[in-house]
């Protein structure tokens, strides 16, 4: 059994030119998430099912704050009694009003770079959907 200690927490920030309200729709709703995060997303209450070409992963919604952030835990991790999660936060600079998307996730030590690249690809898709550079 893996413990959280075996996974490394990492955080990456992506500047995004979009309003926080619009961005929140893309990170918190099944229809929004299916535009960039996975091919399709279904939800029943707190349970979200993320569907890719040939695989399906379920995640439990741990928390969300309207217009700000959403946090999930993969069910596979929960079954392994891991306390890991992934969180997508919207951050607005108080002075410049620049908007950033902050991703917090966990990966095995040798997979951190790969996980970061995966997020970079996903967020790149999101920017295309938003028409943001």
C-alpha positions, 0 to 999 in steps of 0.5 A: 500500500502506498502512503501519501509520503510516496507521492510528491506534491507539486504546484504549477501556475498558468497565466490565462486571459479569461474572466474568473467567472468563465474559467470557473465554468470550465473547471467545475462543470462536467460540460466545461471539464469535457472541453479540455480535461478529458473526452467526456465527463459525467457526474452524479452528485459528488462522483465525477467520471472522467472518460478518455479514449480507452479508459475511465477514472472516477474522482470524488469532489472533495470541495469547491468554492464558487468562482475560485477552486475545485478539489477532487480525489481519484477513487483509486487513490481513496481505495489505497487510503491515500490522502492525495488530491488534485486541485484547480484554483483560479488566482487573480492578482489584486493589482494587475487583475491578471488571472492564473490557473494554479494546479496542485497535484501529486505524483510518484517521484519519477513521474512528476515531470511527466505529470506536469507535462500532462497538465501543460497539455491539458491547460494548453487545450483549455486556452485554445477553447477559451481563445486565450494565448 
